[in-house]
Amino acid sequence: MIDNVLLSVAGLRYAYGSRVAVDAISFDIRRGEIFGFLGPNGAGKTTTIACIAGLLGDWRGEMRFGGAPFTPARRTADRRRLGIVPQELAIYEGLSGRENLMFFGRLAGLAGDALARAVKSGLEVSGLVDRAGDRVSKYSGGMKRRLNIAAGDLHQPELLLLDEPTVGVDPQSRNHMFESLEALRKGGRTLIYTTHYMEEAQKLCDRVAIMNEGRIIALGSPQDLAGEAGVASGNLEEVFLKLTGRSLRDE
């Protein structure tokens, strides 16, 4: 039903000069779901996220958020509806964990008691309460990734965009992040999640879109995609390789 659609994307196209990175893709993000983007290197996942996040503005097509036109590159109010967890860490090594969250909370428009509550919650969710006063330069890779997620979600955005958030983290941190993301979803948050790890998408995502060469070539739940691809085991990695091929995609 249309009332259940938070973000609608129609005919999205983006080119870097003569190279088309995203080629007229269309999809809907439903309220309260974790929606995964999968694809080989160069498939267009990160470019799609950048268009939605407002980091790229000269795309073609149409986006609507809650039924209204959505132009995050031009409208601050649209960007404030989003939380962004980029692939590259977006935190300051010279600040403590708490200072990072205070800084990003102020950027998101929080102040006073609301900011204090958000920082306290972010430290708890990221499992960093005991290390809140330490400089981020002293954190492990997993701790930095967890803080990165907390910074993106401080203002409780309607839609949280996560671009490969678990790169280089240990199994304990990855499991903690999964639990945190599932808790956000259960609390009503909507998430878009890109990853190269098929087991992550199979575990977390309600639906996934598989991209290849700038286009969406399959969309549905992991179980439905396995059935459509004739993969009896239901293994999403087998589905992915069957649809996108086994050739290397070095960029």
N, C-alpha and C positions, 0 to 999 in steps of 0.2 A: 504494500500500500504506500501511496506517495507520502502520507503523514509520517511514515517510519523512515523516510530518507532524510539524512542530515546533509550530505553533500552530493550534488549531482554534477557530473562532468560529461559534457557532450562535444564530441569532435575536437578534442584537445590536440593541438599540433604545435610543435616547437622545433626550430631548426637553428643549428649553429652554422651560419653561412649557407653553403650548399648541402650540408649534411643534415638530413632530417633525423632528429633524435626521438621524437614522439610523433607518431603518424596517425592523427585523427582518431584517438581512442575515446571510448565512452564507457562510463561505469557509474554506479551509485554506491555510496557508503551509507549503510543503515545505522540508525541510532543504537548505541550500546553494543556494537560488534567490534571484533578485532579483524581488520581486513588486511590481508597480506599481499605484497607485491613480490613476485619471484621473477628471476630472469638471469640469463648469462651476463657477463660483463658487456657493457655497452648496449643493453637491451632497452634502456630508457627509464629505468626505475627512479634513479636519483633526479633526473630532469623532471619527471612527472611530479615528484615530491616538491622540487624547487618551484614549480609553477603554482602548485596549491599553496605553498608557504608564502608566496609573494616575493621570493628571491629572484625569480625571473618574471618579467612583466610583459614582454612583447609576444606572448603566445596567441594563438588563434583558437577559436571555439567558444564555448560558454561554460561557466561554472555558476551554480546556484547553491546557496547555503541556507537551509531551512526554507527553501522556496524563493528566496530573494536573490537578485544578482550579486555575485561575489567576485570582487576584484582586489585581492589582498595586496598586490603590488602598489595600488594607488590609494587604498582606504585603510587608515590606521584602525578604524573600528572593526574592519574585517580581520585584520591581522591579530587583533586582541582576542578573537574567538579561537585562536589556534595556540597550541604549544608545540615547540619544535625541539627535537633531540637529534642534532646533526650527526653525520657519520664521523666527522672530525670533532674531537673534544672541544667544547665551547665553554671552558671554565678557565679561571686564572690561577696558574700554579703558585704565584706569590701570595695569594690570599688563603685564608683558612676556609674550610668547608662552610662554616657558618657565614663568614664574610661574603663568600660567593653567592650563597642563597639570599642574603640581605641585598646584595647588589642587583641580582636578577629580579628579585621581588619588586624592588623600587622601579626598575625598568618596565615591569608589567603593570605598574600603577598601584601597587600595594603600599600601605603606610600604617604606622601605629600598631594597634592590637592585631589588625588583620595580617600585617606583615609578620609580626612575632609568631602568630599561630601558624602561618604558612611555613615559616622557617623551621619551627619545631616539628611540624608534620613531615616536612621534607627530610629532615635528619632522621626521624624515626623510620620512615618508609625506606630510606636508603641504607639503614643499618649503620649510620655514622654518628650516632649520639656521643659515643665515647671518644670519637676522634674529631669532633666538631671544631675544636680550637687549633688543630694541627694544620700546617700549610699543606696545600694540595700537592706540592712537589714531593711530599713525603708519603703520599698515598700510593697504593698498588694500582695496577691497571684496572682491576675490577672495582675498586673503590671510586676511582675517577669516573668510570662508566655509570656507576650507581648515582653519583652526585650529578652527572650530566642529565640523567633522567629526572631527578628531583628538581633541577633548575628549570627544565622545560615544562614541568607540571605544576609549578608553584601557584599560579593564578587559577588553577582548576579550569583549564580550557575545555570548551565543548568538544574539540577534536585535537588529539595528540598525535603528531607525526614523528615516527621513529625510523631513522635511516641507519640500518645495520647497527643497532645499539649494543650488541654483545661481542663485537670484534675484539679478539685478544683477551677475553676474560676467562678466569678459572671456573671449573664446574660449580663451585659453591656460590660464587657471585652470579653466575648465569641462572642458577636455580632460584636465588633470592630475587633476581629481576623478574623471572617468570611469575613468581608468586605476587610480586608487587603489581605487575601489569594485569594479571587476572583479577586482583582485588579492585583495581581501577575500573575494569570492565563490569564487574559485579556491582560496583557503586554507580553505574550508569554512564561512565565515560566511554567515548568512542575513540578507537585507535586505528591508525594506518601504520603498518609494520613492513619494512623491507628487510630482506635477509638473503644470504646465500646458503644458509643452513636449513635444509629441507626438514630436518627433524624438529626444528623450532617452529616452522610454519605449521607442521602437522599437529604439534602439541598445542599451540596457542590460537591459531586463526580459525574463525568461524567460516570465512570464505577466503579464497586466494585468487588473484589474477596472475596468470603466467604471461610475461611479456617476452617478445623476441623481435629483434630488429625494429623496435619502436612501436610495435602493435601488440594488442592483447590477443593471444591465440587460444586462451582457455580461461574460464571464470566459473567458480562454484566452490562448494565445500570440498575439502580434500577427498572425502569419501565419494562424492559425485564425480569428481575429476578422474579418480581411479577407475570408477565404473565405466565412464565414457571412453577412457583410453584402453580399456580391456586389461587393466593390471589387477590380476586376481588377488595379489597380496595386499593391495590397498596402500602400498608404499609410495609416498609422494615423490621421493627421489627417482624412482623408476618411471613414474608418470612424467616428471620433468625431463628426464633424458630422452624418453620416447618422443615427446613433443618438440623438444628443441635440438635434439641431436647430440652426438658425443664429440663433435669437433671442438678443439680448443678455441677460446675467444679472447686471446691476449689482446690488450688494448695498447 
